Amino acid sequence: MMRNWTIFLTVLLAAGGVSPAGKAGSPAVEGFQPHRASYELLLIPGKGDGSVVSAGGRLDFEWSDVCDGWAVKQRTRVILGQSQGGELDFGWALTTWEAKDSLSFRFVIQRYQGGEVYETVRGDAELTSPGGPGVARFEEPVAREVTLPPGTLFPTDHTFRMIDAALAGKPSLYRLVFDASSEADGLSAVSAVVGGEIPNDRPATLASDLIADLPSWRLMLAYFPPFGEAELPETEVGLRVFPNGLADNFHFNYGDFALRARLTDLEALEMPEC
């Protein structure tokens, strides 16, 4: 169930001819707004097998420009009420850094159960060149190396490429993304479809000058095991994304239940003086 929030903002491009993220000519990079956002988590009724009857929680997210790269911090807590009684209280916190040339990535992920950390995932990854293969090195919970196939993307690069694709009217793409969070060595195959542009006058769930009067798109993303092991996705996500990197109204479908993330707080972070 654990997923890096940033990759929910990602997906679409490389086959579409848009320049790599972090390079000159990427509208998404040039228009990026560093920000901090909070979301309320709510159960979507009528989805799943009925084993979850209530849900609540919070997701806090921060995405900043740190001159040599992009830094992301996320903390999530989810409380699920079960049909047979009792609650599940779990969550995760992550900190990642990704180089602006999209070739290096560092990550720390802590997973919680009942407020206590039960697992830490820590390491780094690098690609040999844009579009080339690479390697991920895990320090925790077990020291190991994972080969990254050619064409693998890191999550922020993936995000910017998706936004560029939406701006360019590109409809879909299927890519491998390494974000360290999935069970299959941190890799996921991500398939996405960009819906039509949402009218500017359709309000977001939170009024903010940071997203007022901006175009936006509805995205549908499906996350699969990386090498075609399954016909059905492990997770499906829908969201509304804006060209400056902000997002609203996430829908997460985990199969046996579904959650909505509603934007409740949003603030701009300053650009650094690099």
N, C-alpha and C positions, 0 to 999 in steps of 0.2 A: 504494500500500500504506500510505502514511503516513496516520494518523488521529489526531485529538486524543482522548486517553484519556477525557477528561471526557464527550465525546458518546456514548461507549459506555454511559454511565449515564443516557441520556436518552430521552425520547421522547414521552410520551403525552398530552397533556392538552387543550389549550385548548378543544376542542369539548366537553369533559366538564363544564364548569361549575365547575372549581376555580379559586380566586383566583390571580392571577399570582404567580409566584415573587418572593420579596422582600417581598411584601405581608402584612399581618396576616391570619391565618387559614390560612396554608400550613403543614400539619403537617411537611412535609419541611424547610422553613426553620427552624421552631421546634425541630426535633429534630436538626439538623445537628451532626455531630461533626467539627471540623477534625482532619486526620490526615495521617500520612505512611505510605506502604505500599510494599513491594517485592514483585515477582512474578518467578518463574522461568519462562522461556519454553521450551516443549517441543513437539516435533513430535507431531501426532496421527496415528498410523499408519493406513494404508488410505484416506486422503483424497487427492484430487487425481489428477494424471496420472502420478505416479511420478518426475517430474523432480527432486524434492527428497527425499533419502533420510535426512537428519538435520537437526536444528535445535537451537539453544540460544540463550540470551541472557538478558537481564534488563530489567525495566522498573521504574523508580523513579518514584513519583508522590507529589505533595504538594498538598493542597487546604486552603486556610486562609481565615479571615475576617479582612479587613484594614480593618474598620469601614466604609469607603465602598464596599466591593465584595468580590468573591471572587477570590482569587489562586490560580492553578494552575501548578505546575511539573511537568514530566515529562521523563525522559530514558530512552531505549530503545536497546538494541543487540541486533541479530539476526544470527546466523551460520547460514547455510544450507549444508548439504553437498549437492552436485549429483550426480545419477546418472552423469553423464559425467565426473565428477572435478572437483576444485576446490571452492572455497568462495566464497560471497557474504557479505561483512561490511559491514553498513550499519546506519544508525540515525538518530535524530532527537532533538532537544531543543526544548522549547517553554516559553515563559513567557507567561501570559495574565492579564489583569485584566478583570473584568466588573462594572459598576455594579450596586448592589442594586436599582435601579429597572428593571434589565434593558434599558436603552436605549443603553448605551455599552459598547464592547468594544475592548481593545488586545491586540496579539499580536506575538510574535517567535518564529519557527520556524527552526531550523537543521537542515539535512539533511546526513548524514555518509555517506561511502563509504570503507571502509578506514581509519576513524579520522580522516579529514580532512573539513572542512566544504566542501561543494561548492555549497551554495545557502542563502541567508538570505531568509526571507519576513518582512516587517515592515510594520505599519500599524495602522489603527484603523477602527472602524465605529460608526455610530450609527443609531438609529431615531427617527423624528419623534414617535412616541407608541406606547403599547402596542397591538400589532396593526397599526401603521401601516407605511409603507414606510421605506426608509432608504438609506444609502450606505456603502460600504466604500472606504477609501483605502489603497492599497498604496504604500509608500515603496520597498521592495525586493521582488524583484530588479528590477522595472521599475515606475516611477511610473505609476499608473493609478487610475481610479475604477470601481467596480462598483455598479450599482443593485441594491438589495435589495427584493424584492417585498413587498407588504403581507402580514403574517402571519409573516414571518421571525423566528426565535428565535435567540438566542445560546446557546452550549452549557450554561452553568450554569443559566440559566433553564429550558432544555429538561430538564436533569437533575432539577431540583426538581419540575417538572411531572409527569415520569414517576413519581417516587416518590409524589407525591400521588395520581396515578391508580391506582397499585398499591394504596395504602392504601384508596382508595375503591372498589376492585373494577372499575375501568374496563378493558376488555379490549384496546383497540388505538387507534392514531392514526397519521395520516400527516401529517408537517409538513416544512417547509423549515427547515434549520438552517445558519447561517453560522458556520464555525469556522476559516476561512482555510486549511485543510489540503488540501482536495480540488482536483483539477485544474480543475474547472469553476467558476472564479472564487471558490473557497472555499465554494460552496453545495452542499448535498446534500439530496435528498429522503429522509427517514428514515421507514420504516414499522416499527412494532413491535407485538409481541404480548406481553401479560403472562400468564404461566402462573399456575397455582394457587399458593397459599401453601405454602411448604416447611415441614414440621414443625420446631418449635424444637429438637427433640432430634437432628436430622440434623446432624452436625458439619461445620464448615467445614474447609478444608484446613490451617488454622492455628488452634490454640486461643488465644482472646483474650477477655478480659472485655469488650472493646469491642463484640463481636458475639454473645457467649454469651447464649442464652435470648431472642434477638430473632427476630421473624418475618422471613421473607425470601421472595423471589419469583424464579422463573426468567424471564428476559426473552430474547426473540428479536428482534434488530434487523436490518433490511436497508437498505443504503445504495445509493441510485440516483442517476444524474445528475438535476439539479434540475427539468428541464422535460419529463419523459416521453420522453427520447430512447432509453430501453432498457427492455425487458421483464424482463430478469434483473438482479439486484443486482450491483454491483461488489464488495461485501463483505458478509458475513453474520457477525453476532456474537451469541453467547449468553453470558449471565452470570447470576450469583446476586447480587442486590442487597438490601441491608438498609435499613430506614427512616431510619437516621442518615447515609446517603450512602456507606457502605462497600460494597465489592464483592469477590467471590471467584469463582474458577473460570471465567475467561473462555475461550471458544472462538472463534477467529477463522478464518473460512473465506474464503480468497482465491481459490478456484477450483482452481488448480494445486497448492496445498498448504494445510494447516490447522495452526494453532498453539493450544496451551493455555497460559494464564497462571495459574500456581499461586501463591497467596499464601504468602510466606515470612517476612515481617516486617511488623509493624503497631504504630504508636505514636500516641497522642493528641497533638494540639497544643493549646496553651492558647487559650482565647477571649481576644480583646483587650479592654482596658478603653477603650471608645470614649467 
